[in-house]
Amino acid sequence: MNDNSNFYHKTAPHNLEYAGEGATREIIAYDNQLMMVKVSFEKGAIGTMHQHIHTQATFVESGVFEFTIGEEKQIIKQGDACFMPSNVLHGCVCLEAGALIDSFGPYREDFV
């Protein structure tokens, strides 16, 4: 793996990866300590409940999502954000089509 990605990122269709039914993922930038990823969802798409060692912060670029983090469930929309500590079970359901900007520390080796 490279120690870092390019300094600048411009969206390109060939960068999109399948991220589950009705969802695509695009890695924006990363190095060994931090990764930023854009995940786009169609209405009704599900971010399956999961957990990982990475700390995650998510910003809602657009759309409306029902997030579950641990035992807590909330609806968040454009401009809102949420935080998932390491190893806490979390997932979401897309209520209105949109996109999330996820940041992970350290980077997700399984994404590259």
C-alpha positions in Angstrom: 0.0 0.0 0.0 1.1 3.6 -0.6 1.7 5.7 2.4 -0.9 8.2 1.2 -3.3 8.9 -1.6 -3.2 12.0 -3.9 -3.5 15.4 -2.2 -6.6 16.2 -4.3 -9.5 14.1 -5.2 -11.9 14.6 -8.1 -15.0 12.4 -8.5 -14.8 9.9 -11.3 -17.3 7.1 -12.1 -14.6 4.5 -12.3 -13.8 5.1 -8.6 -17.2 3.7 -7.4 -17.4 0.4 -5.7 -20.4 -1.8 -4.7 -21.2 -1.3 -1.0 -24.4 -3.4 -0.7 -27.7 -3.3 -2.4 -28.5 0.3 -3.4 -25.2 1.7 -2.2 -21.9 2.7 -3.7 -18.6 3.6 -2.0 -15.8 5.9 -3.2 -12.6 6.3 -1.4 -11.7 10.0 -1.3 -8.3 10.0 0.5 -6.3 8.1 3.0 -3.0 7.5 4.7 -2.1 5.0 7.4 -3.9 6.9 10.1 -7.0 8.4 8.5 -9.4 7.5 5.6 -12.3 9.5 4.1 -15.0 7.7 2.1 -18.2 8.8 0.4 -21.1 6.3 0.5 -24.1 7.1 -1.7 -27.4 5.4 -0.9 -30.7 4.9 -2.8 -33.9 5.2 -0.7 -34.4 2.0 1.3 -30.8 0.9 1.1 -29.4 -0.6 4.3 -26.0 -0.1 5.9 -26.0 -3.5 7.6 -25.3 -3.5 11.4 -21.6 -4.1 11.9 -18.6 -3.2 14.1 -14.9 -2.7 13.5 -11.8 -1.6 15.4 -11.8 1.8 13.6 -13.2 5.0 15.2 -15.7 6.5 12.7 -17.2 9.9 12.2 -19.9 10.4 9.7 -21.3 13.6 8.1 -24.6 13.6 6.2 -23.9 15.3 2.9 -27.4 14.8 1.7 -30.5 12.7 2.4 -32.1 11.3 5.6 -30.9 8.3 7.5 -32.1 6.3 10.5 -28.9 5.4 12.4 -28.5 2.8 15.1 -25.3 3.2 17.2 -25.2 0.7 20.1 -28.7 0.7 21.6 -29.5 4.3 20.4 -31.5 5.0 17.3 -31.9 8.5 15.7 -32.9 10.0 12.4 -30.2 12.3 11.0 -30.3 14.5 7.9 -28.3 16.8 5.7 -25.8 18.7 7.8 -26.0 16.3 10.8 -23.2 14.0 11.9 -22.6 11.0 14.2 -19.7 9.3 15.9 -19.1 5.6 16.3 -16.4 4.6 18.8 -14.2 1.5 18.1 -16.0 -1.8 18.3 -19.5 -0.3 18.8 -22.2 -2.0 16.7 -23.8 0.4 14.2 -25.7 0.6 11.0 -28.3 2.7 9.1 -31.3 2.7 6.8 -31.6 5.3 4.1 -35.0 7.1 4.4 -34.4 9.6 1.6 -31.7 9.0 -1.0 -28.4 10.7 -0.1 -24.7 10.4 0.7 -22.6 10.0 3.8 -19.0 11.2 4.2 -17.3 8.7 6.5 -13.9 9.2 8.2 -12.0 6.3 9.8 -9.0 6.2 12.0 -6.9 4.3 11.3 -7.7 3.7 7.6 -9.8 0.7 6.6 -7.3 -1.9 5.1 -10.3 -3.9 3.9 -11.4 -1.0 1.6 -8.1 -0.8 -0.3 
